[in-house]
Amino acid sequence: MLRSQNEYRASARKITIYNTLGGEKRVFEPIDKSPVSPRVKMYVCGLTPQDHSHMGHGLMAFRFDLIRRYLMYRRLDVHFVQNVTDIDDKIIAKERELGVDPMVMTRVFTDEFYATIQKFNVLPVDKLVKVTECVPEVITFIEELIKKGFAYATDDGSVYFDVAKKDDYGKLSNQNTAMLYESVRKELDKEKRSPLDFALWKADQSTTLSRPSPWGIGRPGWHIECSVMIHETLGDHIDIHGGGLDLKFPHHENEIAQSEAYTGGSFSDVWMHSGLLNINGQKMSKSLNNFVRLTDAMERYGTEPLKFVIARHHYRSSIDLSDKLFRDNLNALLDFHRLFARVPNARVNETLMHDGETVAVMSAFEAAMDNDFNSPEALVALEQFRAKIVQALDAAGAPTAEIEHRVGVLRELGIILGIFFENLDVIETQGLKIIGQILNASPCTPGDIQGLLTERVEARAAKNFARSDEIRKELAARGVEVLDSKAGSTWRFA
């Protein structure tokens, strides 16, 4: 994997990250002050496996994989932890409704998800931790919060966090506690001191996931689970906590409250939130019948095309998944892979790392990504670099050592964005399938197109221009545009 020339030291250029806690970009300073490759503790909220994973899960996985890859490129030693919330209200509801074993169900859906994102070239997590593995630690954590006066048990055997005891509650989501209280005051549970108090332990004897505790049979509340899993795997103070924008309140807000109450210190230095997913202009929702499974999205759009269009959007922005999005971006991806096919022996040459074009593209790429992981701007730098390489290759007639090196650098920089892991034939086949679906036409294969282009050359040579035009129209109807030049004919997605 290509690595930045710059160690992440005090004197080096730093990465700035938009920190939701405070609402501004800040220079990222790792907790670990090692002079070479500081360790970064990174946690991203993971799956609640009560159904097949959807495209929103995929979006989160792809975006934080990109961020993680870039941190590694900048010579930071990232320790990446993700959780599986396998004790949850929705899981228990499925257990009651379907009579399934929740442990079996959650394992099946978890395995399915990670097997699927592996096909998208997502790096494996360093540590995957499940709630069911940490229930004794949850109980110990809650007991400490009670001792410190931040939590209280109720007569029914539940335990709640006392929000009134945390003076800065609401600091992540910028919520006013008094206004929050006013908005929910009619919903006061008789067992709770305040409607804002949230469950750390829920009295519950209805599920096989329930466990004995000092307060009676029950199970962990949602928010406490992440705090404990982080505490057990990464410690009390971490560098980066990530998740979807929909988790900012109340989940992440409550995580901060209980974790800082437990330790008396800071919990996470940086809070990162990914923008959400829309489908054809509407929020993805089962009620709107636009709920897209991750496996269905992979089947419709392919692997790398899906990753490419996501990299075209900044991680904090929402993304509208639509056929138009792919139609507008497929040719750009195709151009990259056609260059890779023209230079099959491309590789990074360490002796050419000071080549002027290499230095320029790496500088532009890093400037974009150092600015809160601006992948759209980084892709622009790669597209400009690709155009220069193609111009040089056309002039040279064949790959030179410099061209092979530059294409190697181009591909490696793309891999940092999570793309360029397929070959040209796969990209052409996936792209043609997408275009065929958009046009509701039978998709071409690369072989079909080549056969028709060969026939078209023969027709033109025989001055059968009517057949030549017919072939062009036939291909156009199937989403393929024919391009003629002095060098011959080729094609693009129409």
Secondary structure as the mmCIF struct_conf table of DSSP 4:
data_model
#
loop_
_struct_conf.conf_type_id
_struct_conf.id
_struct_conf.beg_label_comp_id
_struct_conf.beg_label_asym_id
_struct_conf.beg_label_seq_id
_struct_conf.end_label_comp_id
_struct_conf.end_label_asym_id
_struct_conf.end_label_seq_id
BEND BEND1 GLN A 5 ASN A 6
TURN_TY1_P TURN_TY1_P1 ALA A 10 SER A 11
BEND BEND2 ALA A 12 ALA A 12
STRN STRN1 THR A 16 ASN A 19
TURN_TY1_P TURN_TY1_P2 THR A 20 GLY A 23
STRN STRN2 GLU A 24 VAL A 27
BEND BEND3 ILE A 31 ILE A 31
BEND BEND4 PRO A 35 SER A 37
STRN STRN3 ARG A 39 LEU A 47
BEND BEND5 GLN A 50 ASP A 51
STRN STRN4 HIS A 54 HIS A 54
HELX_RH_AL_P HELX_RH_AL_P1 MET A 55 TYR A 73
TURN_TY1_P TURN_TY1_P3 ARG A 74 ARG A 75
STRN STRN5 ASP A 77 VAL A 84
BEND BEND6 ILE A 87 ILE A 87
HELX_RH_AL_P HELX_RH_AL_P2 ASP A 89 LEU A 98
HELX_RH_AL_P HELX_RH_AL_P3 PRO A 102 LYS A 119
TURN_TY1_P TURN_TY1_P4 PHE A 120 ASN A 121
HELX_LH_PP_P HELX_LH_PP_P1 VAL A 122 VAL A 125
BEND BEND7 ASP A 126 ASP A 126
STRN STRN6 LYS A 127 LYS A 130
HELX_RH_3T_P HELX_RH_3T_P1 VAL A 131 GLU A 133
HELX_RH_AL_P HELX_RH_AL_P4 VAL A 135 LYS A 147
TURN_TY1_P TURN_TY1_P5 LYS A 148 GLY A 149
BEND BEND8 PHE A 150 PHE A 150
STRN STRN7 ALA A 151 ALA A 153
TURN_TY1_P TURN_TY1_P6 ASP A 155 ASP A 156
BEND BEND9 GLY A 157 GLY A 157
STRN STRN8 VAL A 159 PHE A 161
HELX_RH_3T_P HELX_RH_3T_P2 VAL A 163 LYS A 165
TURN_TY1_P TURN_TY1_P7 ASP A 167 ASN A 174
HELX_RH_AL_P HELX_RH_AL_P5 THR A 177 VAL A 184
HELX_RH_3T_P HELX_RH_3T_P3 ARG A 185 GLU A 187
TURN_TY1_P TURN_TY1_P8 LYS A 190 GLU A 191
BEND BEND10 ARG A 193 SER A 194
TURN_TY1_P TURN_TY1_P9 PRO A 195 LEU A 196
STRN STRN9 PHE A 198 ALA A 203
BEND BEND11 SER A 206 THR A 207
TURN_TY1_P TURN_TY1_P10 THR A 208 LEU A 209
STRN STRN10 ARG A 211 ARG A 211
TURN_TY1_P TURN_TY1_P11 PRO A 214 TRP A 215
BEND BEND12 ILE A 217 ILE A 217
STRN STRN11 GLY A 218 PRO A 220
HELX_RH_AL_P HELX_RH_AL_P6 TRP A 222 THR A 233
TURN_TY1_P TURN_TY1_P12 LEU A 234 LEU A 234
BEND BEND13 ASP A 236 ASP A 236
STRN STRN12 ILE A 238 GLY A 244
HELX_RH_3T_P HELX_RH_3T_P4 LEU A 245 LEU A 247
HELX_RH_PI_P HELX_RH_PI_P1 LYS A 248 HIS A 252
HELX_RH_AL_P HELX_RH_AL_P7 GLU A 253 THR A 263
BEND BEND14 GLY A 264 GLY A 265
BEND BEND15 PHE A 267 PHE A 267
STRN STRN13 SER A 268 SER A 274
STRN STRN14 LEU A 277 ILE A 279
TURN_TY1_P TURN_TY1_P13 ASN A 280 GLY A 281
STRN STRN15 GLN A 282 LYS A 283
TURN_TY1_P TURN_TY1_P14 LYS A 286 ASN A 289
STRN STRN16 ARG A 293 ARG A 293
HELX_RH_AL_P HELX_RH_AL_P8 LEU A 294 TYR A 301
BEND BEND16 THR A 303 THR A 303
HELX_RH_AL_P HELX_RH_AL_P9 GLU A 304 ALA A 311
TURN_TY1_P TURN_TY1_P15 ARG A 312 ARG A 312
BEND BEND17 HIS A 313 HIS A 313
TURN_TY1_P TURN_TY1_P16 TYR A 315 ARG A 316
BEND BEND18 SER A 317 SER A 317
STRN STRN17 ILE A 319 LEU A 321
HELX_RH_AL_P HELX_RH_AL_P10 ASP A 323 ARG A 327
TURN_TY1_P TURN_TY1_P17 ASP A 328 ASN A 329
HELX_RH_AL_P HELX_RH_AL_P11 LEU A 330 ARG A 342
TURN_TY1_P TURN_TY1_P18 PRO A 344 ASN A 345
HELX_RH_3T_P HELX_RH_3T_P5 GLU A 350 LEU A 352
TURN_TY1_P TURN_TY1_P19 MET A 353 HIS A 354
HELX_RH_AL_P HELX_RH_AL_P12 GLY A 356 ASP A 370
STRN STRN18 ASN A 371 ASN A 371
TURN_TY1_P TURN_TY1_P20 ASP A 372 ASP A 372
HELX_RH_AL_P HELX_RH_AL_P13 SER A 375 ALA A 396
BEND BEND19 GLY A 397 ALA A 398
HELX_RH_AL_P HELX_RH_AL_P14 ALA A 401 ILE A 416
TURN_TY1_P TURN_TY1_P21 LEU A 417 GLY A 418
BEND BEND20 GLU A 422 GLU A 422
HELX_RH_AL_P HELX_RH_AL_P15 LEU A 424 LEU A 439
TURN_TY1_P TURN_TY1_P22 ASN A 440 ASN A 440
BEND BEND21 ALA A 441 ALA A 441
HELX_LH_PP_P HELX_LH_PP_P2 SER A 442 CYS A 444
HELX_RH_AL_P HELX_RH_AL_P16 PRO A 446 ALA A 461
TURN_TY1_P TURN_TY1_P23 ALA A 462 LYS A 463
HELX_RH_AL_P HELX_RH_AL_P17 PHE A 465 ALA A 477
TURN_TY1_P TURN_TY1_P24 ARG A 478 GLY A 479
STRN STRN19 VAL A 480 SER A 485
TURN_TY1_P TURN_TY1_P25 LYS A 486 ALA A 487
STRN STRN20 GLY A 488 PHE A 493
#
